[in-house]
Amino acid sequence: MSREEDKKIISDIPKEKLADFIFMHLRNMWAVDGLYYLGIEEKFGTEAATEIDRKVWEVMGKIEARKIRNLFDITGDDIASMIQGLHLSGWTLDLEDKEIVVEKDHAIVRNVQCRAQNTRLKKGLCEFGCKPVRWSFLKSFAKEFNLDIEVNCNVCPPDKHPDDLWCEWVFTLR
C-alpha cells in the first residue's frame, strides 16, 4: 500500500471519530513511552531511566516543534506562536484538564489532572519525578520558536504540589 492509500483510509474515517482516533494514537505513544521507561528503570534504576527519558524528550521537543511549525506554517517567533505550536504537540494536545493562559510576553501552561501520574498511582507506583524530562522537552520546543523564550517551572513532580495541580510551566520572552 502506498502513502496515498493510507491517506485515503484516514480521509474515510468518519469525522466524528477522527479526534478519538488521533487521541488513541497519542495515548498509545504515551503508553510506549511509559513501558520503555519502566523497562529501563527495572534494569538500570530510576536515575538512569530518567536521564535517558530526559535526553529523548529533549530531542523530541526540537523535532516536534520543527514539524509542527512546518506542517501548520507557524512563522511567528513570539510567545503566542510558540503556544499555538505547543498546543498541537503530543504532550499538550491530549492533556485532559489543561489550563493555558497567553499574554503578550508570557504564557502559563498548567496540567491539572495528569493522566500518566494518575495511572502510576492507580497501579500502586509512586509519582514520577518528571520535572527534568518535561523541562528538557519544553525548553527545546520553545527554542525552536525563539532562542529568547525562557521556560521556568513553578511546580512539577518531584516537587510537592497541591491536589488540583500537577505541574505549571511559565514561558517568558526575554
C-alpha positions, 0 to 999 in steps of 0.5 A: 500500500502506498502513502496515498492509500493510507491517506485515503483510509484516514480521509474515510474515517468518519469525522466524528471519530477522527479526534478519538482516533488521533487521541488513541494514537497519542495515548498509545505513544504515551503508553510506549513511552511509559513501558520503555521507561519502566523497562529501563528503570527495572534494569538500570534504576530510576536515575538512569531511566530518567536521564535517558527519558530526559535526553529523548524528550529533549530531542523530541521537543526540537523535532516536534516543534520543527514539524509542527511549525512546518506542517501548520506554517507557524512563522511567528517567533513570539510567545503566542506562536510558540503556544499555538505550536505547543498546543498541537504537540503530543504532550499538550494536545491530549492533556485532559484538564489543561489550563493555558493562559497567553499574554503578550510576553508570557504564557502559563501552561498548567496540567491539572489532572495528569493522566500518566501520574494518575495511572502510576498511582492507580497501579500502586507506583509512586509519582514520577519525578518528571520535572527534568524530562518535561523541562528538557522537552519544553525548553527545546520546543520553545527554542525552536520558536525563539532562542529568547523564550525562557521556560521556568517551572513553578511546580512539577513532580518531584516537587510537592504540589497541591491536589488540583495541580500537577505541574505549571510551566511559565514561558517568558520572552526575554 
